[in-house]
């Protein structure tokens, strides 16, 4: 969008320079041989219209750049006007690679003039023709200047047929702007598509690419990501064909925004890298700065908040004063707010507040109510987080004035925040009314964006009811909110920027558990804490499975989403039309909207149902009764969950259900409850698991002497193990661990397994062999680098790996798993470990390590483990082997842990 211009400069600013890429197509002086042309190019910010197929058009009044080889002699710039010429002052020169960049501020020049590059002797070395970018008739332009949107639309549509092809493109651009200003996203997409069609017919490819990029932007707003990417593919192809560097950079930047919203962070980063490289190489400093600005949300989403803030501060001087400055300051406020909420860096809350206030002021100057409402909504959140509730309420009233139609973002958002403020001030009745209103508004959306506010509204209402002592009803609300939030988790980005989302979810789960216990509903409390344990696994598995969908299923899913978004856009348009409906027709109109709302909810449910069919979540949480039925008389399950500042412990036995609040993870309070138990299954976070691994009973003896301890990711009924298949050993794939190769040979001898070593251990071969095996033993390098969930992996041959992602996508069926490598049971900050992934996939038992292991010590313990029957009953074998090692004074066993059930069920 062009910068605001004074009336005196409006006409002058309509003239643009056409970029001649290289020397092709330039008008040359007659003394061509005496003054050989140089490889000069003209660049600038804010393209508008090109003249035929000659190249890129640049608005006069912006900074223009002439790029020439560094080897060229001193040159000057001149506007040629008849026989005379107007010399231009080069503001500055700088070197960039093989080129010298000559920068000049070109205030005005009439169409038909030329910008000429001359040498010291006054000879023309390159020439760029100026053209009129808006060839609308003067009379039509004058009538459009003061017309309302509706009048502008009527004038432009009425004039289309009698305009020239070039003028028709300009008219289509104005019509698209009108549709965009009215907030009808579907209409705006169609209007920009028509710009592209008209420009293609008129032979103006760079203007066609502009229309496609604008349509892609609008598709992005509607979250129609595939539609946006298809248009960007076409735009980028046109720009590459015409060597339009600015257009290519913009298409790549928009592509990055789409990929960022879709959660494809690595692809988004690659697109921004290319956009920056092209912009810098072409002397387009502003475009390069915009690519850096687009990178900031990506950095914030991966938890790199300090880097995101630094990047924005670095490019601020380049973007200040440009038409996109409002979006820049809003982005800076958003990044600062994310950093503040995540607690990643120390942030003065005055900084995001100042950013959003400046963005609001700029939106007011531009007359954009929609943008102003968004900035005010961000200000509301800042004030609420800062505890300035009165100021937040004042802003909420302003937001209601700016958005009387209560659009999908501002409506439920306004009510949820108002409810939280009322709740914090003790006004429970007002809070409950606000949360009820938020829930109604969110449910009208039929899912999608509204779902986030639906679960927050239910959670808020549950808090009100809990404060009133109505714990039973509070539990019902909280359980309904958990169902909604787990559905929503399928669609949200799971990177660092969602830390707040996960933190709020944890508060919901913890509160639900407390309220359920207060209501005497121990079974519900148990189920809630188990779902808390499985929350990161559910998110990760669902995301990876969705990414692995074959193309045909992905297309079907995209079609369902597109259908839903189209229906939602129609519903929102009809909402804004209600005030125009005659009173006598309101009942019929409202009845029709009810039908539309139901259809919208039905379409959203279609998406949910399809996701469940093609990418089901296989993790199932069992009730206390179901767990008890699966236990043998001498078995018990212990669940330890951090709830606020205390630990909630559950013990489940065939005939017993007990819960206690503990100061920390410990077995001592349950000593009497565990009498007669020989196998204890433990569900606990990593810290609790490590503490219990070395725990002692009240007499000072290790718990391991009293019963075998095995760990589970959550309380689930043990799955039936696959039919007895082959036993597989993979040993020393890299060829650098002699002990691992020897260990593999020994295990194969003890278990009659097939052994795979060295180059034969490829990813494909290992996955094929593991699927359906009754035993999978791995002896080699286990790795856990970085903090990403997929950084955990087993090293295979030739640089290949077997990763956590491979396991969750391929989902191999396997019985007993032994991961004799370093850190194979460790999670660091990843959601789940390799060992836990095998358990989640149904393995009956997994032996793995929670740290680095000595090769020789590991081999000795592994042999003892198999000698005690590890291939059949890994839990019992681990205990017997550990006690034997302890008695012999060996400590290697302490790095190993066993996960899973004592005995797999026989195949049926």
MOLINHU-V161913 format. One record per residue. N is the residue number from 0. RES is the residue in one small letter. SS is DSSP state (2 for helix, 1 for strand, 0 for the rest). OMEGA is omega as a letter, one per 40 degrees, with the letter a starting at -180 (NA if undefined). D_LAST is the distance of its C-alpha to the last C-alpha in Angstrom with 1 decimal. Layout:
n-><N;N>
res-><RES;RES>
ss-><SS;SS>
omega-><OMEGA;OMEGA>
d_last-><D_LAST;D_LAST>
This chain:
n-><0;1;2;3;4;5;6;7;8;9;10;11;12;13;14;15;16;17;18;19;20;21;22;23;24;25;26;27;28;29;30;31;32;33;34;35;36;37;38;39;40;41;42;43;44;45;46;47;48;49;50;51;52;53;54;55;56;57;58;59;60;61;62;63;64;65;66;67;68;69;70;71;72;73;74;75;76;77;78;79;80;81;82;83;84;85;86;87;88;89;90;91;92;93;94;95;96;97;98;99;100;101;102;103;104;105;106;107;108;109;110;111;112;113;114;115;116;117;118;119;120;121;122;123;124;125;126;127;128;129;130;131;132;133;134;135;136;137;138;139;140;141;142;143;144;145;146;147;148;149;150;151;152;153;154;155;156;157;158;159;160;161;162;163;164;165;166;167;168;169;170;171;172;173;174;175;176;177;178;179;180;181;182;183;184;185;186;187;188;189;190;191;192;193;194;195;196;197;198;199;200;201;202;203;204;205;206;207;208;209;210;211;212;213;214;215;216;217;218;219;220;221;222;223;224;225;226;227;228;229;230;231;232;233;234;235;236;237;238;239;240;241;242;243;244;245;246;247;248;249;250;251;252;253;254;255;256;257;258;259;260;261;262;263;264;265;266;267;268;269;270;271;272;273;274;275;276;277;278;279;280;281;282;283;284;285;286;287;288;289;290;291;292;293;294;295;296;297;298;299;300;301;302;303;304;305;306;307;308;309;310;311;312;313;314;315;316;317;318;319;320;321;322;323;324;325;326;327;328;329;330;331;332;333;334;335;336;337;338;339;340;341;342;343;344;345;346;347;348;349;350;351;352;353;354;355;356;357;358;359;360;361;362;363;364;365;366;367;368;369;370;371;372;373;374;375;376;377;378;379;380;381;382;383;384;385;386;387;388;389;390;391;392;393;394;395;396;397;398;399;400;401;402;403;404;405;406;407;408;409;410;411;412;413;414;415;416;417;418;419;420;421;422;423;424;425;426;427;428;429;430;431;432;433;434;435;436;437;438;439;440;441;442;443;444;445;446;447;448;449;450;451;452;453;454;455;456;457;458;459;460;461;462;463;464;465;466;467;468;469;470;471;472;473;474;475;476;477;478;479;480;481;482;483;484;485;486;487;488;489;490;491;492;493;494;495;496;497;498;499;500;501;502;503;504;505;506;507;508;509;510;511;512;513;514;515;516;517;518;519;520;521;522;523;524;525;526;527;528;529;530;531;532;533;534;535;536;537;538;539;540;541;542;543;544;545;546;547;548;549;550;551;552;553;554;555;556;557;558;559;560;561;562;563;564;565;566;567;568;569;570;571;572;573;574;575;576;577;578;579;580;581;582;583;584;585;586;587;588;589;590;591;592;593;594;595;596;597;598;599;600;601;602;603;604;605;606;607;608;609;610;611;612;613;614;615;616;617;618;619;620;621;622;623;624;625;626;627;628;629;630;631;632;633;634;635;636;637;638;639;640;641;642;643;644;645;646;647;648;649;650;651;652;653;654;655;656;657;658;659;660;661;662;663;664;665;666;667;668;669;670;671;672;673;674;675;676;677;678;679;680;681;682;683;684;685;686;687;688;689;690;691;692;693;694;695;696;697;698;699;700;701;702;703;704;705;706;707;708;709;710;711;712;713;714;715;716;717;718;719;720;721;722;723;724;725;726;727;728;729;730;731;732;733;734;735;736;737;738;739;740;741;742;743;744;745;746;747;748;749;750;751;752;753;754;755;756;757;758;759;760;761;762;763;764;765;766;767;768;769;770;771;772;773;774;775;776;777;778;779;780;781;782;783;784;785;786;787;788;789;790;791;792;793;794;795;796;797;798;799;800;801;802;803;804;805;806;807;808;809;810;811;812;813;814;815;816;817;818;819;820;821;822;823;824;825;826;827;828;829;830;831;832;833;834;835;836;837;838;839;840;841;842;843;844;845;846;847;848;849;850;851;852;853;854;855;856;857;858;859;860;861;862;863;864;865;866;867;868;869;870;871;872;873;874;875;876;877;878;879;880;881;882;883;884;885;886;887;888;889;890;891;892;893;894;895;896;897;898;899;900;901;902;903;904;905;906;907>
res-><x;x;x;x;x;x;x;x;x;x;x;x;x;x;x;x;x;x;x;x;x;x;x;x;x;x;x;x;x;x;x;x;x;x;x;x;x;x;x;x;x;x;x;x;x;x;x;x;x;x;x;x;x;x;x;x;x;x;x;x;x;x;x;x;x;x;x;x;x;x;x;x;x;x;x;x;x;x;x;x;x;x;x;x;x;x;x;x;x;x;x;x;x;x;x;x;x;x;x;x;x;x;x;x;x;x;x;x;x;x;x;x;x;x;x;x;x;x;x;x;x;x;x;x;x;x;x;x;x;x;x;x;x;x;x;x;x;x;x;x;x;x;x;x;x;x;x;x;x;x;x;x;x;x;x;x;x;x;x;x;x;x;x;x;x;x;x;x;x;x;x;x;x;x;x;x;x;x;x;x;x;x;x;x;x;x;x;x;x;x;x;x;x;x;x;x;x;x;x;x;x;x;x;x;x;x;x;x;x;x;x;x;x;x;x;x;x;x;x;x;x;x;x;x;x;x;x;x;x;x;x;x;x;x;x;x;x;x;x;x;x;x;x;x;x;x;x;x;x;x;x;x;x;x;x;x;x;x;x;x;x;x;x;x;x;x;x;x;x;x;x;x;x;x;x;x;x;x;x;x;x;x;x;x;x;x;x;x;x;x;x;x;x;x;x;x;x;x;x;x;x;x;x;x;x;x;x;x;x;x;x;x;x;x;x;x;x;x;x;x;x;x;x;x;x;x;x;x;x;x;x;x;x;x;x;x;x;x;x;x;x;x;x;x;x;x;x;x;x;x;x;x;x;x;x;x;x;x;x;x;x;x;x;x;x;x;x;x;x;x;x;x;x;x;x;x;x;x;x;x;x;x;x;x;x;x;x;x;x;x;x;x;x;x;x;x;x;x;x;x;x;x;x;x;x;x;x;x;x;x;x;x;x;x;x;x;x;x;x;x;x;x;x;x;x;x;x;x;x;x;x;x;x;x;x;x;x;x;x;x;x;x;x;x;x;x;x;x;x;x;x;x;x;x;x;x;x;x;x;x;x;x;x;x;x;x;x;x;x;x;x;x;x;x;x;x;x;x;x;x;x;x;x;x;x;x;x;x;x;x;x;x;x;x;x;x;x;x;x;x;x;x;x;x;x;x;x;x;x;x;x;x;x;x;x;x;x;x;x;x;x;x;x;x;x;x;x;x;x;x;x;x;x;x;x;x;x;x;x;x;x;x;x;x;x;x;x;x;x;x;x;x;x;x;x;x;x;x;x;x;x;x;x;x;x;x;x;x;x;x;x;x;x;x;x;x;x;x;x;x;x;x;x;x;x;x;x;x;x;x;x;x;x;x;x;x;x;x;x;x;x;x;x;x;x;x;x;x;x;x;x;x;x;x;x;x;x;x;x;x;x;x;x;x;x;x;x;x;x;x;x;x;x;x;x;x;x;x;x;x;x;x;x;x;x;x;x;x;x;x;x;x;x;x;x;x;x;x;x;x;x;x;x;x;x;x;x;x;x;x;x;x;x;x;x;x;x;x;x;x;x;x;x;x;x;x;x;x;x;x;x;x;x;x;x;x;x;x;x;x;x;x;x;x;x;x;x;x;x;x;x;x;x;x;x;x;x;x;x;x;x;x;x;x;x;x;x;x;x;x;x;x;x;x;x;x;x;x;x;x;x;x;x;x;x;x;x;x;x;x;x;x;x;x;x;x;x;x;x;x;x;x;x;x;x;x;x;x;x;x;x;x;x;x;x;x;x;x;x;x;x;x;x;x;x;x;x;x;x;x;x;x;x;x;x;x;x;x;x;x;x;x;x;x;x;x;x;x;x;x;x;x;x;x;x;x;x;x;x;x;x;x;x;x;x;x;x;x;x;x;x;x;x;x;x;x;x;x;x;x;x;x;x;x;x;x;x;x;x;x;x;x;x;x;x;x;x;x;x;x;x;x;x;x;x;x;x;x;x;x;x;x;x;x;x;x;x;x;x;x;x;x;x;x;x;x;x;x;x;x;x;x;x;x;x;x;x;x;x;x;x;x;x;x;x;x;x;x>
ss-><0;0;0;0;0;0;2;2;2;2;0;2;2;2;1;1;1;1;0;0;0;0;0;0;0;0;0;0;0;0;0;0;0;0;0;0;0;0;0;0;1;1;1;1;0;0;0;0;0;0;0;0;0;0;0;0;1;1;1;0;0;0;1;1;1;1;1;1;1;0;0;0;0;0;1;1;1;1;1;1;1;0;0;1;1;1;1;1;0;0;0;1;1;1;1;1;0;0;1;1;1;1;1;1;1;0;0;0;0;0;0;0;0;1;1;1;1;1;1;0;0;0;0;1;1;1;1;1;1;1;1;1;0;0;0;0;0;2;2;2;2;2;2;2;2;0;0;0;2;2;2;2;2;2;2;2;2;2;2;2;2;2;0;0;2;2;2;2;2;2;2;2;2;2;2;2;2;2;2;2;2;0;0;0;2;2;2;2;2;2;2;2;2;2;2;2;2;2;2;2;2;0;0;0;2;2;2;2;2;2;2;2;2;2;2;2;2;2;2;2;2;0;0;0;2;2;2;2;2;2;2;2;2;2;2;2;2;2;2;2;2;0;0;0;2;2;2;2;2;2;2;2;2;2;2;2;2;2;2;2;2;2;0;0;2;2;2;2;2;2;2;2;2;2;2;2;2;2;2;2;2;0;0;0;2;2;2;2;2;2;2;2;2;2;2;2;2;2;2;2;2;0;0;0;2;2;2;2;2;2;2;2;2;2;2;2;2;2;2;0;0;0;0;0;2;2;2;2;2;2;2;2;2;2;2;2;2;2;2;2;2;2;0;0;0;0;0;0;2;2;2;2;2;2;2;2;2;2;2;2;2;2;2;2;2;2;0;0;2;2;2;2;2;2;2;2;2;2;2;2;2;2;2;2;2;0;0;0;2;2;2;2;2;2;2;2;2;2;2;2;2;2;0;0;0;0;0;0;0;2;2;2;2;2;2;2;2;2;2;2;2;2;2;2;0;0;0;2;2;2;2;2;2;2;2;2;2;2;2;2;2;2;2;2;0;0;0;0;2;2;2;2;2;2;2;2;2;2;2;2;2;2;2;2;2;2;2;0;0;0;2;2;2;2;2;2;2;2;2;2;2;2;2;2;2;2;2;2;0;0;0;0;0;0;0;2;2;2;2;2;2;2;2;2;2;2;2;2;2;2;2;2;2;2;2;2;2;2;0;0;0;2;2;2;2;2;2;2;2;2;2;2;2;2;2;2;2;2;2;2;2;2;2;2;2;2;2;0;0;0;2;2;2;2;2;2;2;2;2;2;2;2;2;2;2;2;2;2;2;2;2;2;2;2;2;2;0;2;2;2;0;0;2;2;2;2;2;2;2;2;2;2;2;2;2;2;2;2;2;2;2;2;2;2;2;2;2;2;2;2;2;2;2;2;0;0;0;0;0;0;0;0;0;2;2;2;2;2;2;2;0;0;0;0;1;1;1;1;1;1;1;1;1;0;0;1;1;1;1;1;1;1;1;0;0;1;1;1;1;1;1;1;0;0;0;0;0;2;2;2;0;2;2;2;0;0;0;0;1;1;1;1;1;0;0;2;2;2;2;2;2;2;2;0;0;1;0;0;0;0;0;1;2;2;2;2;0;1;1;1;1;1;0;0;0;0;0;0;0;0;0;0;0;0;0;0;1;1;1;1;1;0;0;0;0;0;0;2;2;2;2;2;2;2;2;2;2;2;2;2;2;0;0;1;1;1;1;2;2;2;0;0;2;2;2;2;2;2;2;2;0;0;1;1;1;1;1;1;1;0;0;1;1;1;0;0;0;0;2;2;2;1;1;1;1;0;2;2;2;0;1;1;1;2;2;2;2;2;2;2;0;0;0;1;1;1;1;1;1;1;0;0;0;0;0;0;0;0;0;0;0;0;0;2;2;2;2;2;2;2;0;0;0;0;1;1;1;1;1;0;0;0;0;0;2;2;2;2;2;2;2;2;2;2;2;2;2;0;0;0;0;0;0;2;2;2;2;2;2;2;2;2;2;2;2;2;2;0;0;0;0;2;2;2;2;1;1;1;1;1;0;0;0;0;0;0;0;0>
omega-><a;i;i;a;i;a;a;a;a;a;i;a;i;i;a;i;i;a;i;a;a;a;a;i;a;i;a;i;a;a;a;a;i;a;a;a;i;i;a;i;a;a;i;a;i;i;i;a;i;i;a;a;a;a;a;i;a;a;i;a;i;i;i;a;i;a;i;i;i;a;a;i;i;a;i;i;a;i;a;a;a;i;a;i;i;a;i;i;i;a;i;i;i;a;i;a;a;a;i;a;i;a;a;i;a;a;a;i;a;i;i;i;i;i;a;i;a;i;a;a;i;a;i;a;i;a;a;a;i;a;i;a;a;a;i;i;a;a;i;i;a;a;a;a;a;a;i;a;a;a;i;a;a;a;a;a;i;a;a;a;a;a;i;i;i;a;i;i;i;i;i;i;i;i;i;i;i;i;a;a;a;i;i;a;a;i;i;i;a;a;i;i;i;i;a;i;a;a;i;i;a;i;i;a;a;i;i;i;i;i;i;i;i;i;i;i;a;i;i;i;a;a;i;a;a;i;i;a;i;i;i;i;a;a;a;i;i;a;i;i;a;i;i;a;a;i;i;a;a;i;i;a;i;i;i;i;i;a;i;i;a;i;i;a;a;i;i;i;i;i;i;i;a;i;i;a;a;a;a;a;a;a;a;a;a;i;i;i;i;i;i;i;a;i;a;i;i;i;a;a;i;i;a;a;a;i;i;i;a;a;a;i;a;a;a;a;a;a;a;a;i;a;a;a;i;i;i;a;i;i;i;i;a;i;i;i;i;i;a;a;a;a;a;i;i;a;i;a;i;a;i;i;a;a;a;i;i;i;i;i;i;i;i;i;a;a;a;a;a;i;i;i;i;a;i;i;i;i;i;a;i;a;i;i;a;i;a;a;i;i;i;i;i;i;i;i;i;i;i;i;a;a;a;a;i;a;a;a;a;a;i;i;a;a;i;a;i;i;i;i;i;i;a;a;i;i;a;a;i;i;a;i;i;a;i;i;i;a;i;a;a;a;i;i;i;a;i;a;a;a;a;i;i;a;i;i;i;i;i;i;i;i;i;a;i;i;i;i;i;a;a;i;i;i;i;i;a;i;i;i;i;i;a;a;i;i;a;a;i;a;a;i;a;a;a;a;i;i;i;i;a;i;i;i;a;i;i;a;a;i;i;i;a;a;i;i;i;a;a;a;a;a;i;i;i;i;a;a;i;i;i;i;a;a;a;i;a;a;a;a;a;a;a;i;i;i;a;a;i;a;a;a;i;i;i;i;i;i;i;a;i;i;i;a;i;i;i;i;i;a;a;i;a;i;a;a;a;a;a;a;i;a;a;a;a;i;i;i;a;i;i;i;i;i;i;a;i;i;i;i;i;i;i;i;i;i;a;a;i;i;a;a;a;i;a;i;a;a;a;i;a;i;i;a;i;i;a;i;a;a;i;a;a;i;i;i;i;i;i;a;i;i;a;a;i;i;i;a;i;i;i;i;a;a;a;i;a;i;i;i;a;i;i;a;a;i;a;a;a;a;a;a;a;i;i;i;i;i;a;i;a;i;a;i;a;a;i;i;i;i;a;a;a;a;i;i;a;i;i;i;i;i;a;i;a;i;i;a;i;a;i;i;a;i;i;i;a;a;i;a;i;i;a;i;a;i;a;i;i;a;i;a;a;i;a;a;a;i;i;i;i;i;i;i;a;i;i;i;a;a;a;a;i;a;i;a;i;a;a;a;i;a;a;a;a;i;i;a;a;a;i;a;i;i;i;i;i;i;a;a;i;a;i;a;i;a;a;a;a;i;i;a;i;i;i;a;i;i;i;i;i;a;i;i;i;a;a;i;a;i;i;i;a;i;i;a;i;a;a;i;a;i;a;i;a;a;a;i;i;a;a;i;i;a;i;i;i;i;i;a;i;i;a;i;a;i;a;a;i;i;i;a;i;a;a;i;i;a;i;a;a;i;i;i;a;i;i;i;a;a;a;a;a;a;i;a;i;a;a;i;i;i;i;i;i;i;a;i;i;a;a;a;a;i;a;i;i;i;i;a;a;a;i;i;i;i;i;NA>
d_last-><68.3;71.9;73.7;76.0;79.4;82.8;84.6;87.1;84.5;82.3;84.0;84.5;80.8;80.0;81.2;78.5;78.6;76.7;75.0;75.8;73.1;75.0;78.2;77.1;78.8;81.2;84.8;86.9;90.6;93.0;93.6;90.1;91.1;93.3;90.5;87.2;84.3;81.9;78.1;78.3;75.7;76.0;73.2;72.9;70.8;70.0;69.9;71.1;72.3;73.1;76.1;74.8;72.6;74.7;72.3;71.3;73.4;74.1;75.8;79.2;79.6;76.5;76.6;76.9;76.3;78.0;76.2;78.4;78.1;79.2;81.6;83.6;87.0;87.8;87.1;88.1;86.8;89.0;88.8;91.0;93.1;95.7;98.0;97.3;94.3;92.7;91.6;88.4;87.7;84.7;83.2;81.6;80.3;77.4;75.8;72.2;71.1;73.5;75.0;77.5;76.8;79.8;79.2;81.5;81.5;82.7;84.1;85.3;86.5;87.1;85.2;86.8;87.7;86.2;84.9;86.3;85.7;89.0;90.1;93.0;95.4;94.3;92.6;89.5;86.4;83.7;83.9;81.6;82.5;82.2;80.9;80.5;76.9;77.3;79.4;79.5;83.0;85.0;85.6;81.8;81.1;83.8;82.4;78.9;80.0;80.5;78.3;75.3;71.8;72.1;75.6;74.6;71.7;74.1;76.8;74.5;72.7;76.2;77.5;74.6;76.0;79.4;78.2;78.1;74.7;75.0;76.2;73.3;70.9;72.7;72.6;68.9;68.5;70.5;68.4;65.2;66.6;67.5;64.0;62.6;65.0;63.9;60.4;58.8;56.3;55.4;59.1;59.8;57.2;58.6;62.2;61.5;59.8;63.1;65.0;63.0;63.7;67.4;67.7;66.1;68.6;71.4;70.5;69.8;66.4;66.5;67.1;64.2;62.0;63.3;62.3;58.8;58.4;59.7;57.2;54.4;55.6;55.5;52.0;51.0;52.4;50.2;47.2;46.9;46.1;45.4;48.6;50.5;49.2;50.0;53.6;53.9;52.9;55.8;58.2;57.5;58.0;61.4;62.5;61.6;63.5;66.6;66.2;66.1;65.1;65.2;63.1;60.5;60.4;60.0;57.2;55.3;55.9;54.7;51.6;51.0;51.2;48.7;46.2;46.8;45.9;42.8;41.7;42.3;44.5;44.8;45.8;48.3;49.8;50.3;52.1;54.4;55.1;56.3;58.3;60.1;60.9;62.3;64.3;65.8;66.7;68.4;70.4;68.5;68.5;67.6;64.6;63.4;63.9;61.8;59.0;59.2;59.2;56.0;54.4;55.0;52.2;49.8;50.9;50.5;47.0;46.0;47.7;50.9;53.2;56.3;56.1;55.9;58.9;60.9;60.2;61.5;64.6;65.3;65.6;67.2;70.8;69.9;68.4;70.8;73.0;70.8;69.4;65.9;67.1;65.8;62.2;62.7;63.8;60.9;58.5;60.2;59.9;56.2;55.4;57.5;55.8;52.3;53.5;55.0;51.8;49.6;52.1;52.0;55.8;58.8;60.0;63.1;62.1;65.5;64.4;61.6;63.9;66.8;64.7;63.5;67.0;68.5;65.8;66.7;70.4;69.9;67.8;70.7;73.2;71.1;70.8;67.0;65.8;62.2;62.4;64.4;61.8;59.1;61.3;62.2;58.5;58.1;61.1;59.7;56.7;58.9;61.1;58.2;56.7;60.1;60.5;63.5;62.3;65.7;66.0;62.4;63.3;66.4;64.5;62.0;64.9;66.1;62.7;62.7;66.1;65.1;61.9;62.9;60.2;57.5;55.6;51.9;52.6;55.6;54.8;51.6;52.6;56.0;54.5;51.9;54.5;57.0;54.5;53.7;57.5;58.0;55.1;56.7;60.1;58.7;59.4;56.2;57.2;58.3;55.1;52.9;55.0;54.6;50.9;50.6;52.8;50.7;47.5;49.2;50.5;47.2;45.3;47.9;46.8;43.4;41.6;42.3;45.2;45.6;42.1;43.3;46.1;44.0;41.8;44.9;46.7;43.9;43.9;47.7;47.6;45.1;47.5;50.3;48.4;47.4;51.0;51.9;49.4;47.2;44.0;41.7;43.0;43.1;39.4;38.7;40.8;39.2;35.6;36.8;38.5;35.3;33.4;36.4;36.8;33.2;33.6;37.0;35.6;33.9;37.5;39.6;40.6;38.8;41.5;44.1;46.1;43.2;43.6;45.5;42.8;40.1;42.6;43.3;39.6;39.1;42.0;40.3;37.0;39.0;41.3;38.5;37.0;40.4;41.2;37.9;38.6;42.2;40.9;38.7;35.5;33.6;30.2;31.8;33.4;30.2;28.6;31.7;31.9;28.2;29.1;32.2;30.1;28.0;31.2;32.0;28.4;28.2;31.7;31.0;27.7;29.0;32.2;30.7;28.3;31.3;33.4;30.9;30.9;32.0;35.5;34.7;32.7;35.3;38.0;36.3;36.0;39.6;40.8;39.2;40.9;44.2;44.1;43.5;46.4;48.7;48.1;48.7;51.9;53.2;52.3;54.3;57.2;57.4;57.4;60.6;62.2;62.2;65.6;67.1;65.9;68.6;68.1;67.9;64.9;62.9;60.7;59.6;59.1;57.0;54.9;54.3;53.3;50.7;49.2;49.3;47.6;44.8;44.4;44.4;41.6;39.6;40.0;38.9;35.8;35.1;35.2;32.8;30.4;30.6;30.0;26.9;25.5;26.6;26.3;23.9;23.9;20.4;21.6;20.7;22.7;21.4;23.8;24.9;23.1;19.7;20.3;21.4;18.4;16.2;18.8;19.1;22.6;24.1;23.0;24.9;25.2;28.6;29.6;33.1;34.7;38.3;39.9;43.5;45.2;42.8;39.3;37.0;34.6;31.6;29.9;26.7;25.6;23.6;26.9;29.2;30.1;33.2;35.0;38.1;40.5;41.1;44.0;41.7;38.2;38.2;36.2;39.4;39.5;36.1;36.8;36.9;33.9;31.8;32.8;30.1;27.8;26.6;24.4;25.9;24.3;27.2;27.7;31.2;33.4;34.4;37.5;35.8;33.1;35.9;37.8;34.9;34.0;37.4;37.9;39.5;39.3;42.5;43.6;43.5;40.5;37.8;34.8;32.7;34.0;32.8;29.2;27.1;27.4;24.8;25.5;23.7;25.1;24.6;23.0;19.6;16.4;14.3;11.9;8.4;9.4;9.1;8.0;10.8;13.8;17.5;19.5;22.4;25.8;28.4;31.8;35.3;35.1;38.7;40.1;41.9;39.8;40.3;38.5;35.4;35.6;36.0;33.1;30.8;32.0;31.4;27.9;27.0;28.6;26.7;23.2;23.8;23.3;25.0;28.0;29.7;33.2;36.2;36.8;33.4;31.8;32.3;30.5;29.0;27.9;26.4;24.4;23.1;22.1;20.5;18.2;14.8;16.2;14.7;18.3;21.3;24.6;27.8;31.2;34.0;35.9;34.3;36.7;37.5;40.7;42.3;40.7;38.7;35.0;34.6;36.9;34.1;32.8;32.2;35.0;34.1;36.6;39.7;39.7;36.2;33.9;30.3;31.0;29.4;30.1;28.2;25.0;25.2;26.1;23.8;20.8;19.0;15.4;15.6;14.4;17.6;21.0;24.4;27.4;30.4;33.1;35.6;34.8;31.2;30.4;33.7;34.3;38.1;38.7;35.7;33.2;30.3;29.9;27.9;25.7;25.2;24.3;21.4;20.2;20.8;18.7;15.6;16.3;15.2;18.7;22.0;25.1;28.2;32.0;34.3;37.4;39.0;38.1;40.2;38.8;39.6;38.4;35.1;34.6;35.3;32.9;30.1;30.6;30.6;27.4;25.5;27.4;26.0;22.3;22.0;19.5;17.0;18.4;20.9;22.2;23.3;24.4;26.6;28.3;29.1;30.4;32.4;34.0;34.9;36.4;38.4;39.7;40.9;42.6;40.5;39.7;37.6;34.4;35.9;35.2;31.5;29.1;25.4;23.3;19.8;17.8;18.3;14.9;11.8;8.7;6.4;3.8;0.0>
